[in-house]
Amino acid sequence: MSDLLNININIAGNSYPMKVKPAEESKIRKAAQLINDDFNKYKKVYGSMKHIDLLAMTSLQIASDFIEINVGNNASNLKNEISKLNEELNEFIGNEKTIK
């Protein structure tokens, strides 16, 4: 089993100890920074809200962004697949014409 790193991640002023694979440390820290950045944006606008509510709004925003990216990626993948199929059909049709 690979060695795990003990790290502390701060989110919304709270520290969370974690054990992560060395290759994942940077990704985890970037994710925590993204959460904190969005949390702080909401805190500036809705400063009187409870932290839990600000975190809920932050989670909703990040999940919404994630879905938007995945839908965009799926559309892009679909477009690529259609282009590949179109090329294959054109090649097939071209071969059929030369056989006749």
C-alpha positions as CSV (number, residue, x, y, z in Angstrom):
1,M,0.0,0.0,0.0
2,S,1.3,3.5,-0.8
3,D,2.2,5.9,1.9
4,L,-0.4,8.5,2.8
5,L,0.4,12.1,3.8
6,N,-1.2,13.6,6.8
7,I,-2.4,17.1,5.9
8,N,-4.6,19.7,7.4
9,I,-7.2,21.4,5.1
10,N,-8.8,24.6,6.2
11,I,-12.4,25.2,5.0
12,A,-14.4,28.2,6.2
13,G,-12.1,28.7,9.2
14,N,-12.3,25.1,10.3
15,S,-9.3,22.7,10.1
16,Y,-9.8,19.2,8.8
17,P,-7.0,16.6,9.2
18,M,-6.8,14.2,6.2
19,K,-4.8,11.4,4.9
20,V,-4.2,11.6,1.2
21,K,-2.0,10.0,-1.5
22,P,0.9,12.2,-2.4
23,A,-0.3,12.5,-6.0
24,E,-3.7,13.8,-4.7
25,E,-2.4,16.5,-2.3
26,S,-2.3,19.3,-4.8
27,K,-5.8,18.5,-6.0
28,I,-7.2,18.4,-2.5
29,R,-5.6,21.7,-1.6
30,K,-6.9,23.4,-4.8
31,A,-10.4,22.0,-4.1
32,A,-10.2,23.5,-0.6
33,Q,-9.1,26.8,-2.0
34,L,-12.0,26.8,-4.5
35,I,-14.4,26.2,-1.6
36,N,-12.9,29.0,0.5
37,D,-12.9,31.4,-2.4
38,D,-16.6,30.8,-3.1
39,F,-17.4,30.8,0.6
40,N,-15.8,34.2,1.0
41,K,-17.7,35.6,-1.9
42,Y,-21.0,34.6,-0.4
43,K,-19.8,35.8,3.0
44,K,-19.2,39.3,1.6
45,V,-22.7,39.4,0.1
46,Y,-24.6,37.6,2.9
47,G,-22.4,38.3,5.9
48,S,-25.2,37.8,8.4
49,M,-25.9,34.2,7.4
50,K,-24.8,31.3,9.4
51,H,-21.6,29.5,8.2
52,I,-23.6,26.3,7.5
53,D,-25.9,28.2,5.2
54,L,-23.0,29.9,3.4
55,L,-21.4,26.5,3.0
56,A,-24.6,25.1,1.6
57,M,-24.8,27.9,-0.9
58,T,-21.1,27.3,-1.8
59,S,-21.8,23.6,-2.3
60,L,-24.7,24.3,-4.5
61,Q,-22.7,26.7,-6.7
62,I,-19.8,24.2,-7.1
63,A,-22.2,21.4,-7.9
64,S,-23.9,23.6,-10.5
65,D,-20.6,24.5,-12.0
66,F,-19.6,20.8,-12.1
67,I,-22.8,19.8,-13.9
68,E,-22.4,22.6,-16.4
69,I,-18.9,21.5,-17.2
70,N,-20.0,17.8,-17.5
71,V,-22.9,18.7,-19.8
72,G,-20.4,20.8,-21.9
73,N,-18.0,17.9,-22.0
74,N,-20.7,15.4,-23.0
75,A,-21.9,17.7,-25.8
76,S,-18.3,18.1,-27.0
77,N,-17.7,14.3,-26.8
78,L,-21.0,13.7,-28.7
79,K,-20.0,16.2,-31.4
80,N,-16.6,14.4,-31.8
81,E,-18.3,11.0,-32.0
82,I,-20.7,12.3,-34.7
83,S,-17.8,13.8,-36.6
84,K,-15.9,10.4,-36.5
85,L,-19.1,8.6,-37.6
86,N,-19.6,11.1,-40.4
87,E,-16.0,10.5,-41.6
88,E,-16.4,6.7,-41.5
89,L,-19.7,7.0,-43.5
90,N,-18.1,9.2,-46.1
91,E,-15.2,6.8,-46.4
92,F,-17.6,3.8,-46.7
93,I,-19.7,5.6,-49.3
94,G,-16.5,6.5,-51.2
95,N,-15.4,2.8,-51.2
96,E,-18.9,1.7,-52.3
97,K,-18.8,4.0,-55.3
98,T,-15.4,2.6,-56.4
99,I,-16.6,-1.0,-56.1
100,K,-19.6,-0.5,-58.4
